[in-house]
Amino acid sequence: MDSVVIQTDRIVIVGAGLGGLYAALSLAPRPVLMISPETLGTGASSAWAQGGVAAAIEAPDSPAAHARDTVRAGAGTVDPDVAARVTAAAADHIAGLSALGTPFDRDAEGHYVLSREAAHSMARVVRVQGDQAGHQIMRTLIDTVRATPSIQVIEGAMATTLEASGGAVTGVRVQSSADGGSEEICIRAPAVLLAGGGSAGLYALTTNPPRVRGQVIGMAARAGAMISDAEFVQFHPTAIDTGEDPAPLATEALRGEGAILVNRHGTRFMLDAHPDAELAPRDVVARAIFAQAQAGNRPMLDTRAALGARIKTQFPAVASACARAGIDPEVDPIPVSAAAHYHMGGIDTDARGRASLDGLWVCGEASATGLHGANRLASNGLLEALVYARTAAQDICDTRPAPAGDAPGAAPLAISFAPGGELPDPALVAELRRTMTAHVGVTRTESGLMQALQRIAAIEAQQPTCATLLNMTATATIISASALVRRESRGGHWREDFPHADPALAHRSHMTLQEALALRARAVEESQ
């Protein structure tokens, strides 16, 4: 059955996290159509971000110092021009969010309260109510979007496939995100902006919302877009290890406040692991915690001396997660584990926010701009989303002029989903997630990566016509293939069989889905 086709002059934004919302507001009064799988604010990684936004806004800090920290944390693969440009724009975006009503924490004199997080040379993370930055920024943007007549939001819909022809994107196919799914509807539009999150949900142990499983990156890859830096997945060191899926997050700001990492013997193990101890780069801390867990030493985050009872008022999300598990962090250390948290790689995105396909722009975690390199500097994720959301919006306006007669009150599209369609088999998704954690996780080997590619191919073969599953397996394939090709250890990519960095590989990686599938086919052939 052919899909229903709807033609629109609205700019289509896939995803409704911070990047998508900010881009929609930046495009106003240009009419926009946002595609959101859930009610705004309930399914985006941005809303779960605890740390805040990194920004050099007070002396003696400077954008140049922020850029240096970004380059250093990225372990040799950050684009320095991108780092300079993004950090220089940070203060302006904080001011803009404040003007919209974001209640950033301030002291009695009205100055922003700044936190220090891992690999930052000084305190520069602007926060809200301790660990509520993502939630509060999202709430501010959602309220503003709801009040903006040029923005139409379709909630309960998810994108499945990019329509592309001759190397150009012409639209997107969507279906209902309800449990029963639906037939697809094709929306043809002058421009598509992908802002639909990253890939960490492809792992069994993750801090990401349930729908953030690499679908947007995979969708672009299936359309032919170039993917960059896919092997670099950041594992947050301190996911709260109480069996929840997704795992609650113990923000890095806790360690910035002086919390320490200990094992079940009470040993503070980070002192011997890195000169910066608990504030070492995330990949270092994640591997140390992983090693403690593998050795049966039960790693824990001890906030008692540093925060005591203050954790319950200054970090309410952490306190709530602990309470659900029957843990009182004022009295007991918090069990933690390394969990897939952020994908540094994604759809290759240039300085204007453009992907390699004409008509396609990207912002947020689905993008690979060159800012994060091999290991994202803490709290640069929200900053990157803000900067590239506005950048992409401006480029869309410059290159896709609005037709005559467009107005903020343009008639909304009528979208009605018909029953039918195909959704991923939950058992296959669970198997895919287990495969990624087992073989493409905190540490990797060639044999494990080959096994991962073989298993991904087998999973895909069991439901080869489901677009959403194909998006997931496409992203998983590219992550695994890129990790297989990079025969060294760098940042978030750690190879047990190549434990040292190779200076010849101190550069970004680029891979198409076709190239990754060729490597996967070789892995399958060798297993037979």
N, C-alpha and C positions, 0 to 999 in steps of 0.2 A: 504494500500500500504506500503510495507517495505521500510525503509529508505535506501538511498545510504550509503554504508560504505566505509570509506577511512582509510587506515592504514598508520601510520606515525611513524618515529623515533624521530620526533620533540617533545619537551616539549610544551604542550598546556597551555597557560596562558589566563584565562577568565577575561577580563577587561583591560582597558588601562589607568588607572589613575596612580598616582605617584608610587604606589606599583608595579603594573604590569610592567611599563616601567623600573623601577629600577631593578626588578628581571630579566627581559629580558637581560639587560646590564650585570648584575652579572653572568648570565648563559653563556654569550658569551665566547668562540666561539661555544658553544653547540647550535645546531640549535633549534630555538624556533618558535612557531606559536602563535601569539597574536590574540584574538578575540575581536573586538571593535565595538560596535553598531553604533558609529558615526566616523567621521573623527577624528583622534587623537587630543586630547586637547579640544574638543568641548562639551563633555557630561559627563566629570568626575568631581566628587566633589572636587578632588584635585586642579583642575584649579580655583575653586571658593574660595579656602581657602585664607583668608585675613591676618590673624594674622602673621603666619610664623612658624618657627620650634623652639621648646624649646630646648635649649642646654646650659649647664654650660661651658662656654669657657673662662671666664676671672675672675681672683681673685677679690673679696673674694669669689665668687661663687664656687661651687664644685658639681660633680655628686652626692655626698652623700646628699647635701642640696636639690638638684633637686629631688632626690628619696624621701626624707622626705616630701617635698611638695606634691609629687604625691600620696604618701600613705595617707597623711592627707586629701587631697581633695577627695580621693576615699571612704571615710566614712566607713572604716572598712573591705572592701572586696578586696583591692589590694593585689596581691601576691608580698611581699617585695623583693623576689629574682629576679622576673621579673623587678620590678622597678629599682633595683640596676644595673641589666645587661643592660637595655635599656638606662638609663641615662649615664652610663659609656661609651657607644658607641657613644653618640651624637656628640661630638666634631669631631670625625673621619669622620662622615657622612657629617657634615658641610664643613669640609676641602675637602672631595671628590666632593661635589656639586660645591664648589668654583673652584676646578681644572677643572671641566667640563665647567665652564664659567657662573655659576649662579651669577648674579650681586647683591649680598647681599649689603645692605646699609653699608657704611663705613664712618668714620669721616676723618678729614684732615690728621691724622696720620696713617690711614689705618686700624684702629680698627673697628670691627663690631659695628654697632649701635644697641643697645639692647633695647627692649621694655619690660615693666612690664605688665602682664595681671593678671586676677583674680586668687587669691589663690596662686600665686607665691610670695615667700618671697623677691625676688629681680628681677631686670630686667634681663631677660635671653632669650627673644624671638628674634631670628635673623629674620630680615624682608627684604623685597625688595620694594623700592618705597612706603613706608608706608603700603599700603594694597594690594600689588601686588605679594606677595610671592608665592602663589599657581600657579598663571598664569606664572610667570617668571621661577620658577623651572620646571614646566611642559614643557615650551617652550625649555628650555635647554635640558631636557631629550629627548624630541621628536626629536630635531635636531640630537642628538647623536644616537638615535635608527634608524632614517632614514638613517644614514650613516654607520650602522652596518650590513654587509651582511648576518650574521647568523640569523637575525631576520626577519621573514615574518609577516606582519600585514594584517589581513583580516578586512577591514573596512566595515560597513554596515551589520554586522552579530551579532547575539546575541545567547548566550547559553540558552537552555531551559531545558535540562535534563542531569543528570550525568548517564552514563552507569556504573552499578556496579554489581558485582557477588561475592558471598561468602565473603562479607565484604570488598571487594577491588574495587576501581574505575579503570575502564579500558578505559574510554573515555568520550566524551561529545557529545550531540546532539546540533546542531546549526541550525538556520534558518535566513532568511533575516530579517533585522530590518526595512526594508522599509514598507510603509503604507500597502501594500498589503500582506505582509508576504511571506511565501514560504513553500514548503515541507521541512522537516528536513533532515539534513545530519548528519550521525554518524561518528565522528572522533575518531578512536582508537589510543591511545598514551601511552607511558611508564609512564607518570606522568601528572597530571593536577594540576595547581596552580590557585586557585580562588583569584582574586584581583578585584572583581567587585563592591565594594562599600557597603554601609549600607542599612538602612531601613527607614530613616526619611521621605522619599518621600511617605510612606504609609499614611502620615497624610495630611489633607487638607491644613493646614498652615505649610509650610516647607521652609527651605532655600536650599534644595537639588535640583540638576538637575532633569528633568522630568523622566529620565529612572531609577533613583536610588530609587527603591521601594521594596527592600527586596528580589529581585528575586534570587540573588546568595545564600543568607542564606537559603531561602526556597528550592532551588534546592538541596543543600547539605542535608537539613533535610529530604526531600522526599527520598533521597538515603539511609537514615539511620544514618547520622552523628549526633553526640551529639552537642547540642546547649547549650551555657552557658550564664548566666547573661542577658537573653533576656529582663527582665523587666526593665532594666536600660536604658532609652532613655533620652538623654540630649536635653533640650529645650533651644535654644539660647535666652537670654533675649532680645536682641535688634535687632530683624528683623525689617526692615523698613516697617511700616504699611501703605501702600498706595494701597493695593489691587492687587499687582502683584502676579502671581503664576509661579514659586517659588518667595518667598519674598526676596528682596535684603537684604544683611546683613550689619549692622553697626558694624564693627569690635570692639572687646573688647579693642583693642589698643587705641581707642578714649577715653575710660574711664581711661586707663592707662596714657593718656596725660592730664587727669584732667576734662574731660567732666562729667556732673552730670545728674542724672535722676530726673525729676520733673513731676508733674501732671498738669492738666489743671488749677489748682488754683495757680501754681507756687511753690507748696510745694516740698521740696527735701525729698522724702519719704524713701530713703535707710538709712538715718542717724539713724532712730529708728529701722531699720530692722536687722542690723548687725554691729559689731564694724568696719568692713572693708568697710562699706557703699557700694559704687558702685563697689568696687573690692572684694566683698564677693564671695564665690563660686557660680558658675553659677546656680545651682538649687535654691539657696536662692534668687538670683536676679530675676530669672525667675518667681518664685512664687509671689514675691512682685509685679512685673509688671502685672502678671495675675490677682492678687487681685485688683490692681488699675483699670484694664480694666473692670473686673466684676462689680466693684462699679460705673462704668461710669465716672471715673476720668481721662481718656485719658492720659496714660503715655507717656512721651517724653524724648528724649535725647538732652540735651542742651550743645552744643559745643561752644557757642558764646564766653564766657569769656576765655575758655581754649585754643581755637585754632583760633577763628576769621576767617580771610580770608585764613589762612594757611590750613584749611581743604580741600580747592579746589586743592591745589598742593600736599599736603602730603598724602591725602586719596582720590585719584581720583575716585575709584569705588563707594565710598559713595557719593561723590559729584555728580557723574553722575546719580546715582539712585534718588537722591533728585531732580536733574534737570528734570528728566523724569516726576516727580510728581508735578513740579512747586513749589518746596520748595527751598528756599535759606538758607542753614544752617548757613551762616554768619549773617543772620538777624532773622531767626526763629528756634525754637526747632524742632527736627525731631520726628514725631510720631513713636512709636515702639510697638512691641508686642512680646510675647514669642512664638517661632516657633520651631517645631521639627528640630533638627540640626545634631545630631550625635548619633549613636547607640553604647553604650559601650559594649553591648552583641553581640553575633554572633556565628560563628562556633568554637567550642572548639578547641584551637590550643596549642600545647605543645611548649617546649623551642626550638625545631628544626623546628617549623613552620608546623608540621604535624597535620592533623585532625584525628578523631578517625577511619576513613576508610583508609585502606592501599592504597597507590597510590595517595592520595589527600593531598595537602598542601594549606595553606591559608595565605594571608598577607593583611594588610590594615584594613579598617573599617568592612569588612565582618568577620574578625576574632574576637575571644575573647581570648586574651592571658593572662589575669589577670593583665594587666598594669593599666587599667582605673578604675576598681572597680565599685562603684556605681555612680561615678561622675567624668568624665574625667577632668584632669587638662588642662587648656587652652594650645593649640598649642602642646600637646603631640601626637595628631593624626598623623600628618605628620611624626613625629619622629618615632613612632611605625611602620608606613608603611615602612620607610626606613630600619630600623633595621631588621624587619622580612622578608622583600623582599630579602635582602642579605642572611639572615640565611636560609630561605627556599631554595634559589638557591643553596647554598653550600650543603645542605642536599640532594637535588635532585641529584647533581653531585656525591656525595659520595655513594648514594644508588641505583642510576639508571645509571650505566656506559654507556657511549655512545658506540654504536656498531662500530666495525672496519670500517674505511673508511669514517666516518662522517667528514665533513669539513665545514668551514664557508659558502662556496658557495653551500651547498646542494640544490638540486632542490626544488623550492617552490611547494607547493601543488596547484593543480588546483581545485578551488571551484566554482561550478556553481549551483545556486539555481533554482529549478523548481517551477512554479506557484502552489499555493495551500496553505495548512496549515491553522492554526487557530490563530487569535490574540484576546486578551481580548476585551470584549465589554467596550468601554469607559464609558458608564453609570454605569457599575458594578464597575469599578475602582474608579470612583468618589464617589459612595456610600460607598465603602470600606474605602476610605480616610476620608469621613465625619464621619463614624462610629469610626474610630481610634481617631480622634480629639475630638469627643464628649465624648467618654467613656474610652479611654486609654491615655489621654493627661497629662497635667501638674499636675492635681489632679485626683484621682481615688477612686472608691468605689466598694464594692463587687457587688451591684446591677448593677452598670454601666458595670463592667467587664463581668458579666453574660450576659447582653444585647449585649455586643460586640461579645461574642462568638456565641450567637444565630444568630446575623446578619451576621457574617462571614460565618457561615455554610449555611445560606440561599443564600448568594451571590455566594458561591462556587457551590451550587447545580444548579444554573442557567446556568453555563457553565462548566460542570464537566470534559470536555476533553481538555481544553485549558491549556497546560503546564505552560505558563507564568502566567496566572491568578492563577493557583494552587501554583506556587512558592510564589506569593504575599500572598495568603490566608494562606499558611503554616506558613510564617513568622509572619503574623498578629495573627494567632492562638497561636503560641508559646509565643509571647510577652504578649498577653492577659492572657493566662493560667499561665505564670510565675508571672505576676502581681497579679493574683488572689491568688496564693499559698503564696506569700510573704505578710503575714499579719502584716506589720509594715511599717514605713516610713524611707527611707534611701536614701540619695543622690538624684538621678534623679527620684526615685520611691516614690511618695507621696500618701498615702492612707488617705483620710479624716476620714475613720472609724477606722483607726489605726495610729494616728498621731505621735506616738513616735517610736523611734528605739528600737528593742528588742535585747539585747546583745546576746541572744542565736542564733540569725539569722545573726550574723556578719561573714558571710561566703559567698562564691560564690554559685550560683545556677546552676543546670544542668538539662536538660530536652530533651527528644527525641520527635519527632513529634507524635509518637504513644501515648506517655503519655499525650501530649497536646490534641490530638484528643479525648482521653477518657474523659478528663475534659470538652471538648466542647460538647460531646455527653450527658454528665450529665446536662449541662446547657440547652441544647435543650429539654431534657426530662422533666426538671423541669418547662419549659415554657408551656408545653402542658397540 
